[in-house]
């Protein structure tokens, strides 16, 4: 069986991906235009620059998706779980706030009061506070628990910034120290969406027609000029997934996976088939379980494929959020 004309419409909403990519592209172009013109103050704020005070935010369950998950596609978000009665929190939180401001837009600190946000505390599996996590491109990473020395926190944040830049292309937020209290410019015209519309549309058409090689190349052409283009990144992940399963024998792949539950490559192949078939949670669960029973390079290969499958589905899908939490628990 060679499913050349597979459709992923049941797994990925291409229109939603396209809209999200356009929105991010507009924000990036606005920041670039502000930098080119040397703008500051209200002009910089309108173009995406933020005052230093905006780098430390209070987050609750209702705003978690917007204030953390979506923002983490632009800048690493550090989560500080705290409570008013927690004495160690009163030592750690001011230190985190100071180091965040010093980082000048390379990280954002999101403070979460556990007493008011019990569901988030449970979802992150927190046993004690203060507890500090990071979210990068929608992916959860535990950092540390309790009060730790300032130098250790600095090193941890530096590593976090490096991973965000090298693996996800996140360069952080533009900070305008002079924008404190300045009102955002009203009625500012949105910048053009960019020169990639034709290429992205061609990629979608090729994908729907089963021309996987053409779709892969079209998305790569966009990413060659714009490595952070969200639509191209997600589209490429989708096209590459379909390419991988195009010539698979599903029965043989599933038999191999069943016979070799600890074989990373067998489980990776089966997870690809699961996802293409719309069995998203099965695909994620299979790879999380494989991460649990492997080590070294094998474990890393499974983890990387799982992150690639997250990209196919999209960071805001609740199944991705649940799988990220499960992955963090087996890794840490």
C-alpha positions in Angstrom: 0.0 0.0 0.0 1.5 3.3 -1.1 -0.8 6.2 0.1 0.5 8.8 -2.4 -2.5 11.1 -2.1 -3.0 11.0 1.7 -4.8 14.0 3.2 -3.8 15.4 6.5 -6.9 17.6 6.7 -8.1 15.7 9.8 -4.9 16.4 11.6 -3.7 19.8 10.6 -5.9 22.9 9.9 -3.8 24.5 7.1 -5.9 27.7 7.2 -5.3 28.1 10.9 -1.6 27.5 10.4 -1.4 30.0 7.6 -3.2 32.6 9.7 -0.9 32.1 12.7 2.1 32.3 10.4 0.9 35.5 8.8 0.3 37.1 12.2 3.8 36.2 13.4 5.3 37.4 10.2 3.6 40.8 10.5 4.9 41.2 14.1 8.4 40.3 13.0 8.3 42.7 10.1 7.0 45.5 12.3 9.9 45.0 14.7 12.4 44.9 11.8 10.9 48.1 10.2 11.1 49.9 13.6 14.8 48.9 13.9 15.5 50.1 10.3 13.9 53.5 11.0 15.5 53.8 14.4 12.1 54.2 16.0 11.6 54.4 19.8 9.0 55.2 22.3 5.4 54.9 21.0 6.7 54.1 17.5 8.7 51.2 18.8 5.9 50.0 21.0 3.6 50.0 18.0 6.1 48.0 16.1 6.4 45.3 18.7 8.9 46.7 21.3 7.9 46.3 24.9 8.9 48.3 28.0 11.0 46.4 30.6 8.0 46.1 32.9 6.3 43.9 30.3 9.0 41.2 30.8 7.6 40.1 34.1 3.9 39.2 34.0 1.3 37.5 36.2 -0.4 34.6 34.6 -3.6 32.6 35.5 -5.3 29.6 34.0 -7.6 31.6 31.8 -4.7 33.4 30.1 -2.1 30.6 30.1 -2.5 29.7 26.4 -2.2 33.3 25.3 0.3 34.6 27.8 2.6 31.6 27.9 2.1 29.1 25.1 1.6 31.6 22.2 4.3 33.9 23.6 6.8 31.1 23.8 6.9 31.0 20.0 8.7 34.3 20.2 10.7 34.2 23.4 11.4 31.6 26.1 8.9 32.0 29.0 10.2 31.1 32.5 7.4 30.0 34.9 7.7 30.9 38.6 5.2 28.9 40.7 4.9 30.7 44.0 2.5 31.5 46.9 2.2 34.4 49.3 2.8 32.2 52.3 6.0 30.7 50.8 9.1 32.2 52.4 11.6 30.7 49.9 9.5 32.2 47.1 10.0 35.6 48.6 13.8 35.1 48.2 13.7 33.6 44.7 11.0 35.6 42.9 12.8 39.0 43.2 16.0 37.5 41.9 14.2 36.0 38.9 12.6 39.3 38.2 15.9 41.2 38.3 17.7 38.6 36.1 14.8 38.7 33.6 15.0 42.4 33.2 18.8 42.2 32.8 18.3 39.7 30.0 16.7 42.5 28.0 14.0 40.6 26.1 15.7 37.3 25.7 13.4 35.7 28.3 10.0 36.6 29.9 9.1 35.7 33.4 5.5 34.5 34.1 4.5 34.4 37.8 1.8 31.9 38.7 0.2 32.0 42.2 -0.5 28.3 42.9 -3.2 29.1 45.4 -5.3 30.7 42.7 -4.2 28.3 39.9 -4.5 24.8 41.4 -5.2 23.2 38.0 -1.9 24.5 36.5 -0.1 23.3 39.6 -1.6 19.8 39.1 -0.9 19.8 35.3 2.8 20.5 35.9 3.0 17.9 38.6 4.4 20.3 41.2 5.1 18.8 44.6 6.6 21.8 46.2 7.3 25.5 45.6 9.1 27.5 44.5 9.2 25.6 41.3 10.6 27.0 38.0 9.9 25.7 34.5 10.5 27.1 31.0 8.3 26.9 27.9 10.1 27.2 24.6 8.1 27.0 21.3 5.3 25.4 23.3 7.6 22.8 24.9 7.8 22.5 28.7 11.2 22.1 30.4 11.6 21.8 34.1 14.5 24.0 35.4 14.8 23.8 39.1 12.9 23.6 42.4 13.6 25.6 45.6 16.0 28.5 46.1 19.3 28.1 44.1 22.4 30.4 43.9 22.2 33.4 41.6 25.1 32.1 39.5 23.4 28.8 38.9 20.2 30.7 37.7 22.3 32.9 35.4 23.9 29.8 33.8 20.5 28.1 33.5 19.0 31.1 31.8 22.0 31.4 29.5 21.6 27.8 28.4 17.8 28.4 27.9 18.5 31.4 25.6 21.1 29.4 23.7 18.7 26.5 23.1 15.9 28.8 22.1 18.1 30.6 19.5 20.0 27.6 18.1 17.1 25.0 18.0 14.1 27.2 17.5 15.3 30.4 16.0 13.8 32.5 18.8 15.6 35.8 19.2 13.3 37.2 21.9 11.5 40.5 22.2 12.6 44.0 21.4 12.8 46.1 24.5 12.4 49.9 24.6 13.5 51.3 28.0 11.9 54.6 27.0 8.5 53.1 26.4 7.5 52.7 30.1 3.9 54.1 30.4 3.8 55.2 26.8 0.5 54.5 25.1 0.5 52.3 22.1 0.0 54.1 18.8 -3.6 53.9 17.6 -4.6 53.2 14.1 -1.2 52.1 12.9 -1.4 50.4 9.6 -0.3 46.8 9.5 2.7 46.0 7.4 2.4 43.8 4.3 2.3 40.1 5.0 5.6 39.5 3.1 6.8 38.1 -0.2 6.1 34.4 0.6 2.3 34.1 -0.1 2.8 32.6 -3.6 5.4 30.1 -2.4 3.3 29.0 0.6 0.1 28.7 -1.5 2.1 26.6 -4.1 3.3 24.4 -1.3 -0.2 23.8 0.0 -1.5 23.0 -3.5 1.4 20.5 -4.0 0.7 18.9 -0.7 -2.9 18.4 -1.4 -2.1 17.0 -4.9 0.4 14.5 -3.4 3.5 16.2 -4.8 5.4 15.8 -1.6 8.8 16.6 -3.1 7.4 19.8 -4.5 5.8 20.8 -1.2 9.0 20.1 0.7 11.1 22.2 -1.6 8.6 25.1 -1.6 8.6 25.2 2.2 12.4 24.9 2.3 12.6 27.8 -0.2 10.7 30.0 2.2 12.7 28.9 5.3 16.0 29.6 3.5 15.0 33.3 3.5 12.9 33.3 6.7 13.9 30.6 9.1 11.3 31.6 11.7 8.3 31.4 9.3 5.7 29.5 11.3 3.6 28.3 8.4 6.6 27.1 6.5 8.0 25.2 9.5 4.7 23.5 10.2 4.1 22.8 6.5 7.5 21.3 6.1 7.0 19.0 9.1 3.7 17.8 7.6 5.2 17.2 4.1 8.2 15.4 5.5 5.9 13.2 7.6 3.9 12.2 4.5 7.1 11.5 2.6 8.3 9.2 5.3 5.2 7.0 5.3 4.5 7.2 1.5 6.2 3.8 0.8 5.7 2.1 4.1 4.0 -1.3 4.4 1.7 -0.5 7.3 1.2 -4.1 8.3 4.9 -4.8 8.4 5.6 -1.6 10.3 3.0 -2.4 13.0 4.1 -6.0 13.3 7.7 -4.9 13.8 6.7 -2.4 16.4 4.6 -5.0 18.3 7.4 -7.5 18.2 10.1 -4.9 19.3 8.6 -2.5 21.9 12.1 -1.2 22.8 13.3 -0.7 19.2 13.4 3.1 18.7 13.2 3.0 14.9 10.3 0.5 14.9 8.4 2.7 17.3 9.2 5.9 15.4 7.9 4.4 12.1 4.7 3.2 13.8 4.2 6.6 15.4 4.4 8.2 12.0 1.7 5.9 10.7 -0.4 6.6 13.8 -0.3 10.3 13.2 -1.1 10.1 9.5 -4.0 7.9 10.4 -5.3 10.6 12.8 -4.4 8.6 16.0 -2.6 11.6 17.5 -2.6 10.5 21.1 -1.5 7.0 20.2 1.5 8.4 18.3 2.5 10.7 21.1 2.0 8.0 23.8 4.0 5.4 21.8 7.0 7.8 21.6 6.8 8.9 25.2 6.8 5.3 26.3 9.8 4.6 24.1 11.7 7.6 25.6 11.0 6.0 29.0 12.7 2.7 28.1 15.7 4.0 26.0 18.8 6.0 26.7 21.6 7.9 25.0 21.4 8.5 21.3 18.5 6.2 20.9 16.4 8.1 23.4 17.4 11.4 21.8 16.3 10.2 18.3 12.9 9.3 19.7 12.6 12.6 21.5 13.5 14.6 18.4 10.9 12.7 16.3 8.3 13.4 19.0 9.1 17.2 18.9 8.8 17.0 15.1 5.3 15.5 15.4 4.4 18.2 17.8 5.1 20.7 15.1 2.8 18.8 12.7 -0.1 19.2 15.1 0.6 22.7 16.4 1.6 24.1 19.7 -1.9 25.1 20.8 -3.5 21.7 20.5 -4.3 20.3 24.0 -3.0 16.8 22.9 0.4 18.4 22.3 0.3 20.1 25.7 -0.5 16.9 27.5 2.2 15.0 25.6 4.8 17.7 26.4 4.0 17.3 30.1 4.3 13.5 29.9 7.6 13.8 28.0 9.0 16.2 30.7 8.1 13.7 33.4 10.0 10.8 31.8 13.0 13.0 30.9 13.3 14.7 34.2 
